[in-house]
Amino acid sequence: MRVFRSGNSSEARERLAFLGAEGADLEAFLRELRTLIVLAPAELAVASPLPLYRFLAGRGIPVLRGKSRLIFSVSTPDVLAGWPASEPWGGVLRLAAGSIARYSTSAFRVPIPDGVLELAGTPLVMGVVNVTPDSFSDGGAYRSSEEAAERGLEMEAQGASILDVGGESTRPGSRPVPADEEMRRVIPVIRRLAAKAKAAISVDTTKAAVAKEAIAAGARIVNDTSALADDPAMSSVVRESGAAVVLMHRRGAPATMQEAPRYDSLFDELLTELSDRIDAATGAGIDRDRILVDPGIGFGKRLCDNLALHRHLDELRVLGRPIVFGPSRKSFIAALTGASPSEREFGTAASVAAATMNGAHVVRVHGVKEMREVVQVADAIRRASPC
């Protein structure tokens, strides 16, 4: 079930109209609007002699039919959690209460080998250390593993809590590289960083062989843009190592993902697909506590999708896992501003600020010093007390 904050009545009207609600029923619903809106599958409205619609309305809960959802609004999860499962619809409402509880959880402790990622306050900054000749932004920037490692240490000094080392470009149109070449690029850098840095080291790869060697060299997080789907052996590497894993949403492979992406309902599809990948990971024996999720800005997404992910990022909280957000210097910024990759820091700053305001736990960026300040200010604004 999807959950999101209702916001003001104008914003709620816009979102509910998109979901197919209209007319006098919509206006009546808005007059009784509560803090949270829950979207339940439409079949629940007609699956019993006592439809859920009538059941909710009879208990004073605002309820509305959309084109493919039953929509209702509550103030807190307690409104639903107290109903016995034996009552009509009690089991369904407990599921809804669970969705609301996950949505309402904002603090996480993610265990990693020899430590823990504390994700309860200001979002962490993940610095990008690309050891590739063809990455869209900084490909070929480092002439040696020593230079790449020194850049990582500089990022740590500037405020990066995580250093994400990648040896294969995933830009749109890119092609995979052999595992041995990817290891040749990243393992020396990871080894040098692990010897000197206090920041957690992450390896950005979809290959189990690369992840295994990277973890042996000191990586503590696997950042997999395929969400463990590209390599069947990746799940066991993560499980056996105790590393944390970032499951990113992606449509298609990097070589083709931006040719014609399409969604009928972005958040319905994205949440379903990420939920399936979480289930696949836990089914393979990976502890749920070690999973983070990433909506995959620019990975099989249209401009409208990328913008919607910024505006409604909080909807990913219903997955019950911390959110990683990686917009740095990506082409959606150029679509809006015309800026080249090296000139997209201000656009990136706006994106990072929006993500921070809307619930990101980790932001993945190239310009650590600048984006750390953006995160600090945006988070302070988000947490500001009434006055």
Contacts in CASP RR format, 6 or more apart in sequence:
PFRMAT RR
TARGET T0000
AUTHOR 0000-0000-0000
METHOD contacts of the structure
MODEL  1
MRVFRSGNSSEARERLAFLGAEGADLEAFLRELRTLIVLAPAELAVASPL
PLYRFLAGRGIPVLRGKSRLIFSVSTPDVLAGWPASEPWGGVLRLAAGSI
ARYSTSAFRVPIPDGVLELAGTPLVMGVVNVTPDSFSDGGAYRSSEEAAE
RGLEMEAQGASILDVGGESTRPGSRPVPADEEMRRVIPVIRRLAAKAKAA
ISVDTTKAAVAKEAIAAGARIVNDTSALADDPAMSSVVRESGAAVVLMHR
RGAPATMQEAPRYDSLFDELLTELSDRIDAATGAGIDRDRILVDPGIGFG
KRLCDNLALHRHLDELRVLGRPIVFGPSRKSFIAALTGASPSEREFGTAA
SVAAATMNGAHVVRVHGVKEMREVVQVADAIRRASPC
1 38 0 8 1.000
1 39 0 8 1.000
1 40 0 8 1.000
1 41 0 8 1.000
1 95 0 8 1.000
1 96 0 8 1.000
1 99 0 8 1.000
1 318 0 8 1.000
2 38 0 8 1.000
2 39 0 8 1.000
2 69 0 8 1.000
2 99 0 8 1.000
2 267 0 8 1.000
2 268 0 8 1.000
2 271 0 8 1.000
2 315 0 8 1.000
2 318 0 8 1.000
3 36 0 8 1.000
3 37 0 8 1.000
3 38 0 8 1.000
3 39 0 8 1.000
3 99 0 8 1.000
3 100 0 8 1.000
3 102 0 8 1.000
3 103 0 8 1.000
3 315 0 8 1.000
3 317 0 8 1.000
3 318 0 8 1.000
4 15 0 8 1.000
4 36 0 8 1.000
4 37 0 8 1.000
4 103 0 8 1.000
4 312 0 8 1.000
4 314 0 8 1.000
4 315 0 8 1.000
5 35 0 8 1.000
5 36 0 8 1.000
5 37 0 8 1.000
5 314 0 8 1.000
6 12 0 8 1.000
6 33 0 8 1.000
6 34 0 8 1.000
6 35 0 8 1.000
6 36 0 8 1.000
6 37 0 8 1.000
6 73 0 8 1.000
9 30 0 8 1.000
9 33 0 8 1.000
12 30 0 8 1.000
12 33 0 8 1.000
12 37 0 8 1.000
13 26 0 8 1.000
13 30 0 8 1.000
15 37 0 8 1.000
16 26 0 8 1.000
16 29 0 8 1.000
16 30 0 8 1.000
16 37 0 8 1.000
16 64 0 8 1.000
16 66 0 8 1.000
16 71 0 8 1.000
17 26 0 8 1.000
19 39 0 8 1.000
19 66 0 8 1.000
19 67 0 8 1.000
19 68 0 8 1.000
19 69 0 8 1.000
19 71 0 8 1.000
20 66 0 8 1.000
20 67 0 8 1.000
20 68 0 8 1.000
21 29 0 8 1.000
21 64 0 8 1.000
21 65 0 8 1.000
21 66 0 8 1.000
21 71 0 8 1.000
25 64 0 8 1.000
25 65 0 8 1.000
26 64 0 8 1.000
28 62 0 8 1.000
29 62 0 8 1.000
29 63 0 8 1.000
29 64 0 8 1.000
29 71 0 8 1.000
29 73 0 8 1.000
32 62 0 8 1.000
32 73 0 8 1.000
33 62 0 8 1.000
33 73 0 8 1.000
34 62 0 8 1.000
34 73 0 8 1.000
34 74 0 8 1.000
34 75 0 8 1.000
35 73 0 8 1.000
35 74 0 8 1.000
35 75 0 8 1.000
35 76 0 8 1.000
36 73 0 8 1.000
36 74 0 8 1.000
36 75 0 8 1.000
36 76 0 8 1.000
36 100 0 8 1.000
36 103 0 8 1.000
37 71 0 8 1.000
37 72 0 8 1.000
37 73 0 8 1.000
38 71 0 8 1.000
38 72 0 8 1.000
38 73 0 8 1.000
38 74 0 8 1.000
38 96 0 8 1.000
38 99 0 8 1.000
38 100 0 8 1.000
39 69 0 8 1.000
39 70 0 8 1.000
39 71 0 8 1.000
40 52 0 8 1.000
40 69 0 8 1.000
40 70 0 8 1.000
40 71 0 8 1.000
40 72 0 8 1.000
40 92 0 8 1.000
40 96 0 8 1.000
41 69 0 8 1.000
41 70 0 8 1.000
42 65 0 8 1.000
42 66 0 8 1.000
42 67 0 8 1.000
42 68 0 8 1.000
42 69 0 8 1.000
42 70 0 8 1.000
44 52 0 8 1.000
44 70 0 8 1.000
44 92 0 8 1.000
45 51 0 8 1.000
45 52 0 8 1.000
45 53 0 8 1.000
45 65 0 8 1.000
45 70 0 8 1.000
48 88 0 8 1.000
48 89 0 8 1.000
50 88 0 8 1.000
50 89 0 8 1.000
52 63 0 8 1.000
52 70 0 8 1.000
52 89 0 8 1.000
52 92 0 8 1.000
53 63 0 8 1.000
53 65 0 8 1.000
53 70 0 8 1.000
55 88 0 8 1.000
55 89 0 8 1.000
56 63 0 8 1.000
56 72 0 8 1.000
57 63 0 8 1.000
61 72 0 8 1.000
61 73 0 8 1.000
61 74 0 8 1.000
61 79 0 8 1.000
62 72 0 8 1.000
62 73 0 8 1.000
63 70 0 8 1.000
63 71 0 8 1.000
63 72 0 8 1.000
63 73 0 8 1.000
64 70 0 8 1.000
64 71 0 8 1.000
64 72 0 8 1.000
65 71 0 8 1.000
68 265 0 8 1.000
74 80 0 8 1.000
74 100 0 8 1.000
76 100 0 8 1.000
77 97 0 8 1.000
77 98 0 8 1.000
77 100 0 8 1.000
77 101 0 8 1.000
77 104 0 8 1.000
78 97 0 8 1.000
80 93 0 8 1.000
80 94 0 8 1.000
80 96 0 8 1.000
80 97 0 8 1.000
80 100 0 8 1.000
81 94 0 8 1.000
81 97 0 8 1.000
81 98 0 8 1.000
81 101 0 8 1.000
82 97 0 8 1.000
83 89 0 8 1.000
83 90 0 8 1.000
83 93 0 8 1.000
83 94 0 8 1.000
84 90 0 8 1.000
85 91 0 8 1.000
85 94 0 8 1.000
99 318 0 8 1.000
102 317 0 8 1.000
102 318 0 8 1.000
102 319 0 8 1.000
102 320 0 8 1.000
103 314 0 8 1.000
103 317 0 8 1.000
103 318 0 8 1.000
103 320 0 8 1.000
104 317 0 8 1.000
105 317 0 8 1.000
105 320 0 8 1.000
106 120 0 8 1.000
106 317 0 8 1.000
106 359 0 8 1.000
107 119 0 8 1.000
107 120 0 8 1.000
107 121 0 8 1.000
108 117 0 8 1.000
108 119 0 8 1.000
108 120 0 8 1.000
108 289 0 8 1.000
108 321 0 8 1.000
108 322 0 8 1.000
108 361 0 8 1.000
109 116 0 8 1.000
109 117 0 8 1.000
109 118 0 8 1.000
109 119 0 8 1.000
109 120 0 8 1.000
109 289 0 8 1.000
110 116 0 8 1.000
110 117 0 8 1.000
110 119 0 8 1.000
110 244 0 8 1.000
110 289 0 8 1.000
110 290 0 8 1.000
110 292 0 8 1.000
110 322 0 8 1.000
111 242 0 8 1.000
111 244 0 8 1.000
111 287 0 8 1.000
111 289 0 8 1.000
111 290 0 8 1.000
112 200 0 8 1.000
112 220 0 8 1.000
112 221 0 8 1.000
112 242 0 8 1.000
112 243 0 8 1.000
112 244 0 8 1.000
112 290 0 8 1.000
113 215 0 8 1.000
113 220 0 8 1.000
113 241 0 8 1.000
113 242 0 8 1.000
113 243 0 8 1.000
114 220 0 8 1.000
115 220 0 8 1.000
117 124 0 8 1.000
117 161 0 8 1.000
117 162 0 8 1.000
117 200 0 8 1.000
117 244 0 8 1.000
117 322 0 8 1.000
119 322 0 8 1.000
119 361 0 8 1.000
119 362 0 8 1.000
121 379 0 8 1.000
122 375 0 8 1.000
122 376 0 8 1.000
122 379 0 8 1.000
123 355 0 8 1.000
123 356 0 8 1.000
123 359 0 8 1.000
123 360 0 8 1.000
123 361 0 8 1.000
123 362 0 8 1.000
123 363 0 8 1.000
123 375 0 8 1.000
123 379 0 8 1.000
124 161 0 8 1.000
124 162 0 8 1.000
124 361 0 8 1.000
124 362 0 8 1.000
124 363 0 8 1.000
125 159 0 8 1.000
125 160 0 8 1.000
125 161 0 8 1.000
125 162 0 8 1.000
125 362 0 8 1.000
125 363 0 8 1.000
125 365 0 8 1.000
125 368 0 8 1.000
125 371 0 8 1.000
125 372 0 8 1.000
125 375 0 8 1.000
126 160 0 8 1.000
126 161 0 8 1.000
126 162 0 8 1.000
126 163 0 8 1.000
126 164 0 8 1.000
126 202 0 8 1.000
126 324 0 8 1.000
126 362 0 8 1.000
126 363 0 8 1.000
126 364 0 8 1.000
126 365 0 8 1.000
127 152 0 8 1.000
127 155 0 8 1.000
127 160 0 8 1.000
127 162 0 8 1.000
127 163 0 8 1.000
127 164 0 8 1.000
127 364 0 8 1.000
127 365 0 8 1.000
127 366 0 8 1.000
127 367 0 8 1.000
127 368 0 8 1.000
128 137 0 8 1.000
128 138 0 8 1.000
128 164 0 8 1.000
128 328 0 8 1.000
128 364 0 8 1.000
128 365 0 8 1.000
128 366 0 8 1.000
129 148 0 8 1.000
129 151 0 8 1.000
129 152 0 8 1.000
129 155 0 8 1.000
129 163 0 8 1.000
129 164 0 8 1.000
129 165 0 8 1.000
129 166 0 8 1.000
129 189 0 8 1.000
129 193 0 8 1.000
130 137 0 8 1.000
130 138 0 8 1.000
130 139 0 8 1.000
130 140 0 8 1.000
130 141 0 8 1.000
130 166 0 8 1.000
130 167 0 8 1.000
130 169 0 8 1.000
131 142 0 8 1.000
131 145 0 8 1.000
131 148 0 8 1.000
131 165 0 8 1.000
131 166 0 8 1.000
131 167 0 8 1.000
131 185 0 8 1.000
131 186 0 8 1.000
131 189 0 8 1.000
132 139 0 8 1.000
132 140 0 8 1.000
132 166 0 8 1.000
132 167 0 8 1.000
132 168 0 8 1.000
132 169 0 8 1.000
132 185 0 8 1.000
133 139 0 8 1.000
133 140 0 8 1.000
134 140 0 8 1.000
134 169 0 8 1.000
134 171 0 8 1.000
134 174 0 8 1.000
135 169 0 8 1.000
135 171 0 8 1.000
136 169 0 8 1.000
136 171 0 8 1.000
136 329 0 8 1.000
136 330 0 8 1.000
136 331 0 8 1.000
136 341 0 8 1.000
137 328 0 8 1.000
137 329 0 8 1.000
137 341 0 8 1.000
137 342 0 8 1.000
137 366 0 8 1.000
138 366 0 8 1.000
139 169 0 8 1.000
141 151 0 8 1.000
142 148 0 8 1.000
142 151 0 8 1.000
145 188 0 8 1.000
145 189 0 8 1.000
145 192 0 8 1.000
146 192 0 8 1.000
148 165 0 8 1.000
148 189 0 8 1.000
149 188 0 8 1.000
149 189 0 8 1.000
149 192 0 8 1.000
149 193 0 8 1.000
149 196 0 8 1.000
152 160 0 8 1.000
152 163 0 8 1.000
152 193 0 8 1.000
152 197 0 8 1.000
153 193 0 8 1.000
153 196 0 8 1.000
153 197 0 8 1.000
155 163 0 8 1.000
155 199 0 8 1.000
155 367 0 8 1.000
155 368 0 8 1.000
156 163 0 8 1.000
156 197 0 8 1.000
156 198 0 8 1.000
156 199 0 8 1.000
158 367 0 8 1.000
158 368 0 8 1.000
158 369 0 8 1.000
158 372 0 8 1.000
159 368 0 8 1.000
159 369 0 8 1.000
159 372 0 8 1.000
160 199 0 8 1.000
160 368 0 8 1.000
160 372 0 8 1.000
161 199 0 8 1.000
161 200 0 8 1.000
162 199 0 8 1.000
162 200 0 8 1.000
162 201 0 8 1.000
162 202 0 8 1.000
162 221 0 8 1.000
162 362 0 8 1.000
163 193 0 8 1.000
163 197 0 8 1.000
163 199 0 8 1.000
163 200 0 8 1.000
163 201 0 8 1.000
163 202 0 8 1.000
164 202 0 8 1.000
164 203 0 8 1.000
164 204 0 8 1.000
164 221 0 8 1.000
164 223 0 8 1.000
164 364 0 8 1.000
165 186 0 8 1.000
165 189 0 8 1.000
165 190 0 8 1.000
165 193 0 8 1.000
165 201 0 8 1.000
165 202 0 8 1.000
165 203 0 8 1.000
165 204 0 8 1.000
165 214 0 8 1.000
165 219 0 8 1.000
166 182 0 8 1.000
166 185 0 8 1.000
166 186 0 8 1.000
166 203 0 8 1.000
166 204 0 8 1.000
166 205 0 8 1.000
167 177 0 8 1.000
167 182 0 8 1.000
167 185 0 8 1.000
167 186 0 8 1.000
167 204 0 8 1.000
167 205 0 8 1.000
168 174 0 8 1.000
168 176 0 8 1.000
168 177 0 8 1.000
168 182 0 8 1.000
168 204 0 8 1.000
168 205 0 8 1.000
168 206 0 8 1.000
169 254 0 8 1.000
170 204 0 8 1.000
170 225 0 8 1.000
170 254 0 8 1.000
170 299 0 8 1.000
171 254 0 8 1.000
172 254 0 8 1.000
172 257 0 8 1.000
172 258 0 8 1.000
172 298 0 8 1.000
172 331 0 8 1.000
173 254 0 8 1.000
173 255 0 8 1.000
173 256 0 8 1.000
173 257 0 8 1.000
173 258 0 8 1.000
174 254 0 8 1.000
174 255 0 8 1.000
175 254 0 8 1.000
175 255 0 8 1.000
176 254 0 8 1.000
179 207 0 8 1.000
179 209 0 8 1.000
179 210 0 8 1.000
182 205 0 8 1.000
182 207 0 8 1.000
182 210 0 8 1.000
183 209 0 8 1.000
183 210 0 8 1.000
183 213 0 8 1.000
183 214 0 8 1.000
186 203 0 8 1.000
186 205 0 8 1.000
186 210 0 8 1.000
186 214 0 8 1.000
187 213 0 8 1.000
187 214 0 8 1.000
187 217 0 8 1.000
190 201 0 8 1.000
190 203 0 8 1.000
190 214 0 8 1.000
190 217 0 8 1.000
190 218 0 8 1.000
190 219 0 8 1.000
191 217 0 8 1.000
191 218 0 8 1.000
193 199 0 8 1.000
193 201 0 8 1.000
194 201 0 8 1.000
194 217 0 8 1.000
194 218 0 8 1.000
194 219 0 8 1.000
200 220 0 8 1.000
200 221 0 8 1.000
201 214 0 8 1.000
201 218 0 8 1.000
201 219 0 8 1.000
201 220 0 8 1.000
201 221 0 8 1.000
202 219 0 8 1.000
202 220 0 8 1.000
202 221 0 8 1.000
202 222 0 8 1.000
202 223 0 8 1.000
202 246 0 8 1.000
203 210 0 8 1.000
203 211 0 8 1.000
203 214 0 8 1.000
203 215 0 8 1.000
203 219 0 8 1.000
203 221 0 8 1.000
203 222 0 8 1.000
203 223 0 8 1.000
204 223 0 8 1.000
204 225 0 8 1.000
205 211 0 8 1.000
205 214 0 8 1.000
205 222 0 8 1.000
205 223 0 8 1.000
205 224 0 8 1.000
206 224 0 8 1.000
206 225 0 8 1.000
206 226 0 8 1.000
206 230 0 8 1.000
206 231 0 8 1.000
206 234 0 8 1.000
207 230 0 8 1.000
207 231 0 8 1.000
207 234 0 8 1.000
208 231 0 8 1.000
208 232 0 8 1.000
208 233 0 8 1.000
208 234 0 8 1.000
208 236 0 8 1.000
208 237 0 8 1.000
209 233 0 8 1.000
211 219 0 8 1.000
211 222 0 8 1.000
211 224 0 8 1.000
211 234 0 8 1.000
211 237 0 8 1.000
211 238 0 8 1.000
211 241 0 8 1.000
211 243 0 8 1.000
212 237 0 8 1.000
212 241 0 8 1.000
214 222 0 8 1.000
215 222 0 8 1.000
215 237 0 8 1.000
215 241 0 8 1.000
215 243 0 8 1.000
219 243 0 8 1.000
220 243 0 8 1.000
220 244 0 8 1.000
221 243 0 8 1.000
221 244 0 8 1.000
221 245 0 8 1.000
221 246 0 8 1.000
222 234 0 8 1.000
222 237 0 8 1.000
222 238 0 8 1.000
222 243 0 8 1.000
222 244 0 8 1.000
222 245 0 8 1.000
222 246 0 8 1.000
223 245 0 8 1.000
223 246 0 8 1.000
223 248 0 8 1.000
223 294 0 8 1.000
223 324 0 8 1.000
224 230 0 8 1.000
224 234 0 8 1.000
224 245 0 8 1.000
224 246 0 8 1.000
224 247 0 8 1.000
224 248 0 8 1.000
225 248 0 8 1.000
225 250 0 8 1.000
225 254 0 8 1.000
225 296 0 8 1.000
225 299 0 8 1.000
226 248 0 8 1.000
226 250 0 8 1.000
227 247 0 8 1.000
227 248 0 8 1.000
227 249 0 8 1.000
227 250 0 8 1.000
227 274 0 8 1.000
227 277 0 8 1.000
227 280 0 8 1.000
227 281 0 8 1.000
228 234 0 8 1.000
228 235 0 8 1.000
228 238 0 8 1.000
228 245 0 8 1.000
228 247 0 8 1.000
228 277 0 8 1.000
228 280 0 8 1.000
228 281 0 8 1.000
228 284 0 8 1.000
229 277 0 8 1.000
229 280 0 8 1.000
235 280 0 8 1.000
235 281 0 8 1.000
235 284 0 8 1.000
235 285 0 8 1.000
235 286 0 8 1.000
236 284 0 8 1.000
238 245 0 8 1.000
238 281 0 8 1.000
238 286 0 8 1.000
238 290 0 8 1.000
239 284 0 8 1.000
239 285 0 8 1.000
239 286 0 8 1.000
242 287 0 8 1.000
242 290 0 8 1.000
243 290 0 8 1.000
244 290 0 8 1.000
244 291 0 8 1.000
244 292 0 8 1.000
245 281 0 8 1.000
245 286 0 8 1.000
245 290 0 8 1.000
245 291 0 8 1.000
245 292 0 8 1.000
246 292 0 8 1.000
246 293 0 8 1.000
246 294 0 8 1.000
246 324 0 8 1.000
247 274 0 8 1.000
247 277 0 8 1.000
247 278 0 8 1.000
247 281 0 8 1.000
247 291 0 8 1.000
247 292 0 8 1.000
247 293 0 8 1.000
247 294 0 8 1.000
248 293 0 8 1.000
248 294 0 8 1.000
248 295 0 8 1.000
248 296 0 8 1.000
248 299 0 8 1.000
248 324 0 8 1.000
249 270 0 8 1.000
249 273 0 8 1.000
249 274 0 8 1.000
249 277 0 8 1.000
249 293 0 8 1.000
249 294 0 8 1.000
249 295 0 8 1.000
249 296 0 8 1.000
249 299 0 8 1.000
250 257 0 8 1.000
250 296 0 8 1.000
250 299 0 8 1.000
250 300 0 8 1.000
251 257 0 8 1.000
251 261 0 8 1.000
251 299 0 8 1.000
251 300 0 8 1.000
251 301 0 8 1.000
252 300 0 8 1.000
254 299 0 8 1.000
257 299 0 8 1.000
257 300 0 8 1.000
258 298 0 8 1.000
258 300 0 8 1.000
261 300 0 8 1.000
261 301 0 8 1.000
261 302 0 8 1.000
261 305 0 8 1.000
262 302 0 8 1.000
263 269 0 8 1.000
263 270 0 8 1.000
263 302 0 8 1.000
263 305 0 8 1.000
266 305 0 8 1.000
266 308 0 8 1.000
266 309 0 8 1.000
267 308 0 8 1.000
267 312 0 8 1.000
267 315 0 8 1.000
270 295 0 8 1.000
270 316 0 8 1.000
271 315 0 8 1.000
271 316 0 8 1.000
271 318 0 8 1.000
271 319 0 8 1.000
274 293 0 8 1.000
274 295 0 8 1.000
274 316 0 8 1.000
274 319 0 8 1.000
275 319 0 8 1.000
278 288 0 8 1.000
278 291 0 8 1.000
278 293 0 8 1.000
278 319 0 8 1.000
278 321 0 8 1.000
281 288 0 8 1.000
281 291 0 8 1.000
282 288 0 8 1.000
282 291 0 8 1.000
288 321 0 8 1.000
291 321 0 8 1.000
292 321 0 8 1.000
292 322 0 8 1.000
292 323 0 8 1.000
292 324 0 8 1.000
292 361 0 8 1.000
292 362 0 8 1.000
293 316 0 8 1.000
293 319 0 8 1.000
293 321 0 8 1.000
293 322 0 8 1.000
293 323 0 8 1.000
293 324 0 8 1.000
294 323 0 8 1.000
294 324 0 8 1.000
294 325 0 8 1.000
294 326 0 8 1.000
295 309 0 8 1.000
295 313 0 8 1.000
295 316 0 8 1.000
295 323 0 8 1.000
295 325 0 8 1.000
296 309 0 8 1.000
296 326 0 8 1.000
297 306 0 8 1.000
297 309 0 8 1.000
297 325 0 8 1.000
297 326 0 8 1.000
297 327 0 8 1.000
297 330 0 8 1.000
297 332 0 8 1.000
297 351 0 8 1.000
298 306 0 8 1.000
298 330 0 8 1.000
298 331 0 8 1.000
298 332 0 8 1.000
301 309 0 8 1.000
301 332 0 8 1.000
303 332 0 8 1.000
303 335 0 8 1.000
303 336 0 8 1.000
306 327 0 8 1.000
306 330 0 8 1.000
306 332 0 8 1.000
307 332 0 8 1.000
310 327 0 8 1.000
310 351 0 8 1.000
310 354 0 8 1.000
310 355 0 8 1.000
310 358 0 8 1.000
311 354 0 8 1.000
311 358 0 8 1.000
312 358 0 8 1.000
313 323 0 8 1.000
313 325 0 8 1.000
313 354 0 8 1.000
313 355 0 8 1.000
313 358 0 8 1.000
313 359 0 8 1.000
313 360 0 8 1.000
314 358 0 8 1.000
314 359 0 8 1.000
316 323 0 8 1.000
317 323 0 8 1.000
317 359 0 8 1.000
322 361 0 8 1.000
322 362 0 8 1.000
323 359 0 8 1.000
323 360 0 8 1.000
323 361 0 8 1.000
323 362 0 8 1.000
324 360 0 8 1.000
324 361 0 8 1.000
324 362 0 8 1.000
324 363 0 8 1.000
324 364 0 8 1.000
325 352 0 8 1.000
325 355 0 8 1.000
325 360 0 8 1.000
325 362 0 8 1.000
325 363 0 8 1.000
325 364 0 8 1.000
326 355 0 8 1.000
326 363 0 8 1.000
326 364 0 8 1.000
326 365 0 8 1.000
327 333 0 8 1.000
327 348 0 8 1.000
327 351 0 8 1.000
327 352 0 8 1.000
327 355 0 8 1.000
327 363 0 8 1.000
328 344 0 8 1.000
328 348 0 8 1.000
328 352 0 8 1.000
328 364 0 8 1.000
328 365 0 8 1.000
328 366 0 8 1.000
328 367 0 8 1.000
328 371 0 8 1.000
329 341 0 8 1.000
329 342 0 8 1.000
329 344 0 8 1.000
329 345 0 8 1.000
329 348 0 8 1.000
329 366 0 8 1.000
330 344 0 8 1.000
333 339 0 8 1.000
333 344 0 8 1.000
333 347 0 8 1.000
333 348 0 8 1.000
333 351 0 8 1.000
334 340 0 8 1.000
334 341 0 8 1.000
334 344 0 8 1.000
336 347 0 8 1.000
337 344 0 8 1.000
337 347 0 8 1.000
339 346 0 8 1.000
339 347 0 8 1.000
345 367 0 8 1.000
345 370 0 8 1.000
348 365 0 8 1.000
348 366 0 8 1.000
348 367 0 8 1.000
348 371 0 8 1.000
349 370 0 8 1.000
349 371 0 8 1.000
349 374 0 8 1.000
352 363 0 8 1.000
352 365 0 8 1.000
352 371 0 8 1.000
352 374 0 8 1.000
352 375 0 8 1.000
352 378 0 8 1.000
353 374 0 8 1.000
353 377 0 8 1.000
353 378 0 8 1.000
355 363 0 8 1.000
356 363 0 8 1.000
356 374 0 8 1.000
356 375 0 8 1.000
356 378 0 8 1.000
356 379 0 8 1.000
356 382 0 8 1.000
357 378 0 8 1.000
357 381 0 8 1.000
357 382 0 8 1.000
363 371 0 8 1.000
363 375 0 8 1.000
365 371 0 8 1.000
END
